[in-house]
């Protein structure tokens, strides 16, 4: 098994590598006597032929306008088959892209680091070109001068916070923001090195753009039929009576206002940005969880909560008797009401619509804690272990919402979670018991 890619042109006087005849299967068959230590070497060729023998890449001695140069191909042998080989589809390893681009974070000097281009990613990542392009488009990655760079989460939040505040302070129409004017304002506050191009700003603001219009009835029916394998997980979340987040998630999927649809269907104007006001408010609300709780209380004039009776700690995030070291759910609701200017205080269901999977609740203390889902392991068992390291007692619906994205299709989320955990009943209020899930002794 060999992966072939184009290398730099051979310099003058360098002998042309040996031509590799036959496809990959033939090469594997004819090299059964290859020593094991040779499998880690590299082979080169000026002519490459696919397994079907239908395509050839330029031969040695190809001439160009600047003179005769040899276009070489190099390949890395990473395996050998001496019989039958069984293959199976595997999920796209997104962490591989993250590992390659994390050293290339924006703001880091790349003088002593290799440049990661699209060709390098095509070779290093085991994924189709379409999968790789989709991940680069959706993830925190941006291409600058031919090299791919990663946008750190802290930097993205800083750029987003500055841009949202500029739009609000200037009184601009959030559906018609001049992108060049916004770029100049953000660069003035953060510096050109932080936001070097418009592509960086647009990548950050992509998360607050309106959602595309909903599909028509025939398309929606086809989508429903295609996604029938995931209906069990949705029903499980809907039936979780103890989880307000699950109920509101279903409600938000079914409900929609005419104003939101109008914003989403509004045609984009070249050179202008169309931003979703609701998403901008949600970002501002989530930023409260990144701030020190005392700073939030001072900003919105909230009193410091009285120390609660000491309880056993239920995880690293617990605030037993802390008296204000964490932000309470009640305080977050008051602050969110101030941000949105709502006449009434939002209900817990409304708050979970805003929080989504970006936070978890300490049920014993009523305190909120920020959580980045992308920081959790991709393996379901490892993710479950990590979640129980955060706190020992979980609401079933919220625990399922964190585990469901990494379970395979056709797996019933509730059944899988109940097999890995055990249920307990805790009396948080006198005379009223609540059901929670804790880890099994073997975890």
N, C-alpha and C positions, 0 to 999 in steps of 0.2 A: 504494500500500500504506500503510495507516494503522493505528495502534494506538490504540484509543479506551478511555479510562478515565474514571471519574467524578471530577470536580474539586470544589472547594469551592462552596457555594451562592453565587450571584451576589448582591452587595450591592444594596440598594435604590437605584434611580436608574440602575443600569447597564443599558444596552439589551441585550436578549436576543440572543445570537449567531444567525447565520443557520442555519436548519434545513438539515441535509444530507439530501437525498432520494436514495434508491437505495442499493444495496449497494456494497461496496468495488470490485467489478469494474466497476460502472456509473460510479462516481466516477472511476476510473482512465481509463475510456474517454472520459468527457466533459471531462477536464482535460488533453488532449493539448497544448493551447496554453499550459499552465502554464510559467512561466519556471523555469529551473533553480534560481535563487536562492530561489524560493518553496518549493522542496521541503524546505528546512530550517526552515520556519516552523511554526506551529501553527494548527490550525483548531478551531473550537468549535461546539457544537450543543446544542440542548436536546432533540432527538429523534434517536435513532440506530436504524438498521434494518440487520439482518444481511444477508448475501449472499442468503439465502433469503427475506428480507422477512417473517419470521414472528414477529419479536420486536421490541418497541419499548420503549425506556426512557423514564421519566417525562418529560412535556412541560413547556415553560416555563409559568410562572405557577401551578405546583402549590401548593396551599394546605396548610398544616399547622396544628397547634394553636397555635403561637406567632405566627401571622400569615402573610401571603403571602410566600413566598420562591421564587426560581427555582433549580431544580436543574439545574446546567449540566454538560455533558460536554465534555471537551477531547481532542483527538487530535493526535498528532505524525506528520506525513507524512515518511516516511524513504525512500521509493522510488516510482518510477513505471514502469508497464509500457506499452510501445507496441507490443505484439504478443503472441507466445506466450511463456510463462514455464515453464521446466522446474525442478521442485523435486526434491530428494532428501533422504532422512532423514539427520540428522546426530546424532552422539552428544551427550548432555547435557553442556554445558560447566560442570562443577562449579567450575572456577576462578573463574567469574564471581561465584558466591555468595561464595567466599572473598574476592575483591577487594572486594566490597561490605561484608562484615562484618568484615574485618580491622581497619579503623579503629574499629570498635565493640567492641573487645575488652573483656572484663570487667576492671574496674579503671581504665579510662580515663574521665575526666570528659566527658560528652556535652553539656556546656552550649553549646558552639559548634559542635556537629556535628549534621547532620540525623538524625532518628530513622528507622531502617529497620524498617518494619512488614511484616506479611505482604502487604499490598496493594502496597507498594513493590517487594517481591521478585517478586510476580506480574507486575508490569509490566516490571521491569528484566531478568529472567532468561527466556531463550527455552527454556522447558520447560513440560510439562503440570503441572497442579496436583498430581497424584499423584506425579510425579517430584520436584517441589520439596519436597513434604511428607516424602517418604521420605529425601531428602538431609538435610533439617533434623533429622529424627528420628535418623538414623544418625551424622551428623557432629558436630563439636565446637561445636554451636550450642544456645543455650538462650534461651527467651523470658522476659523480665522486664518486667512492667508494660506489655505490649503491644509492646515493642521487642525485636528479636532482637539478641543479643550473641554474640560468639565467645569460646570458652574457649581461651586460649593453651596450647600444649603444656606449657610449663614449669609453668604454674599447675595444669593437670590432673594432672601427675605429683606436684606438691606436695600436692594434695588427696588423691590416691590413696594416696600414701605415708603421710600422716597417718592416714587412715581405716583402712588395713590394719594399721598398727602399733597403733592404738587397740583394734581388735578382738582382736588377739593379746595385748596387754597386759592388757586387761580379762578375758580368758578367756571371751569371749562365744561362743556357738554360731554359727558362720559361716553356718548355714542358717536362723537365726532371730534376726536382728539388729534391735533396735528402732531404726527410722530416726530418730525424734525424739531419742532419747538419743545416737545417733551424731552427729547434726547439732550438738547442743550441745557435744559433746566436740571436734569439728573446729573449730567456731567459737571455742571457748575457746583452741585452739592457734594458729589462723590469723587469727582476727578475723572479725567479721560482714561487713565490706566484701569480704573474699575469697570467703566462702561465704554470700551473702545469703539464699538460700532453699533449701528442700529439693530443688527442681527441679535446682539446680546440682549438689548432692551426688549425686543419683540419676543424672544424666547422666554424671558422672565414673565412678561405680561400675557403669555399664551394661556396661563391658568385662570385668568380673569376675563377671558373673552367669552361671548355668549355661546351657548351650545347650539349645534346645528338644528334646523327644524326637524320635527318628528316626522317619521316615515308615514306615507299614506296607508290607507286601510289594507290594500293587497300586500304591500311590502311589510307591514306590521304583522300580518297573518303568516307570511313566509318566515319572518324572523322568529315568531313565536314557535313555529313548528321546528325550526332549526335549533332553537335553544331549549327544547323540551327536556334535555338531559340535566339542565340546571334548575328545573322547576322545584325539585325536592328541597334544595337548599333554601330557596326563596320562601317556600311554604313553612319550613322550619323556623325561619326568622320571624315570619308573620305570626306564627302560633305561639311565640315565646311571650307569654303574658307578663313576665317579670322584667322584660327589656323594653323600655320606651323607645330605644333607638331602632329596634327592629320594626315596631309599629309605624314609626314616622318615616322610616325608609320606604316602606310600602306606600304610605300615603303620598310622599313626595313624588314617587314614580307615577302615581295615578292622577295627581292634581297638577294643574298648570294654569297660569293666568294668561289672559289675552295680551297683557303688556309684555310678558316674557317672550311669547311667540312673535310679537311684532319686532322686538329687539333682535331676536335671532334671525328673522327673515329679512331684516333691513340690509340692503345691498351695501357691500363694503366700498368705500371711496378710496381711490388710490392716494397714498400718502397720509391717510388718516386711520386712526384706530377706533374700533368699536368695543368698548369695555362694558362688562356686565356689572351694574351697580350692586346687585345682591351679592355677587362674588367678591367685590371689593369690600363690602361690609363684613363678609365672612372672614376675609383675610385680616381685617383690622381686629376682629373679635379674637381670632386665633393668636394674634400677636400678643394679646393680653396674657396668654399662658407662657409666653417667652419672657415676660417682664417679671421682676421681683414682686411678690405679692404686696409688700408694703408700698411699693411705688404705684401699683394699681389703686390701692386704697387712698393714697394721697391725691392721685389724679382725679378720682371720682368722689372724693369726700366720704369714704366708707370707714366706719369705726373698726378698730381692731377687735376681732372676735375674742370672747372670753375663753380662757383655757378650759378644755373639756376634761372630764374625769379620765384618769389614765386607764388605758386598755393595753392588752398585749399587742405588740407590733405584728402587723400582718403583711409585712413586706418592706423593702427599702424606701418606698414612697410614703409609708405611713407617717402621720403627723400626730401621734398620740400625745395629747396634752401639750401640743406645741404652742397653742395660743396665737396663731397667725403666721406660721412659717410657710403655709401653703394657701392657695386661693380656694375658697369654698365654692360649691356650685351655686349657692344663693348669691354670693358676691359677684360671680361671673354673670349671672342673670341681670343683676342691677346695672353692671357696667355695660352689658350689651344693650340694655334698654336706653342708656344714655347715648351710646354710639348711633343707634338707629333712629332715635327720637320717637320711639313708639309710645303710645299713650298708656298702654298696659304692660306690666312686666311679663316677659315671655315665660311660658310653661316649660317644664323639663323636656317635654316632647319637642318644643320649638328649639331648645338649646341643643338637643342631640342632632337635629337637622343641621345645625351650624357646625357642631364639633365633628360629626362623622366618625372616621377612624383615626382622627388626629389626637385623641386624648382618651384616657380611661379614668374611671371614678373609683375612689376608695370608698366603698359602701359603708364602712364603719365610721369614717370621719366626715364623709360628705365632701371631700376635697378632690379637686381636678388636677391631673398631671398630664403634661404634654407627652405625646408618643409619636415618633416617626415610623410609620409602618414599613418603610423601605429599609430600616435598620434591623428588622426582625429576620431570622433565618428563613431560608426557602424550604427547608425540610419541615414537614408538619410536626413531627415529634420534637425536633429541636426548637421549633417556634413555640410549641406548647410549654416546653421546659422553661424557655425564656420568659414567657408570660407569667408563669407561676413564680418565677424569681422576682418579678415586680411586686406581686402581692399574692397572698395565699388563697383568698376567697374571691371568686369571680361570679358575676351574673352570667347565666348560661347564654343568653342571647348575645351579649357583648363579646364573650369569649369565642362564640361561633363566628362572629363577624370578622375576627382577626385570623382565624384558622381557615375559613372557607376559601380564600383566594389561592391557597397553596395545595389544596386537595384536588385530586384528579377528577375528571368528569365522571359522572355516574355515582360518585361517593356521597352518601347521605351524611351531611355535616353533623346533624344531631346525633345520629347513631355512632359515628366515629368518635365524637367528643365524649359521649357517655361511656364508651368502652375504655377510654383513656383516663377518666376521672371518676370521682365518687361524689355523691350529693350529701350535703349536711344542711341542717336547719338551725338558724341562729336567731335569737330573739334580740333584735336591735331596739325595738320599742316594747315596753312592758305589755305582755298579753298578745303580741303579734310576732309570729315566726316568719322568717324569710328563707327561701331556698337558695343555696350557693353551691358551686362546684369547687372542689379542692383536688389536689393531685393525689394519685394513688401512692402507696408506700414504695412501690418499685421504681417510681420515676426518679 
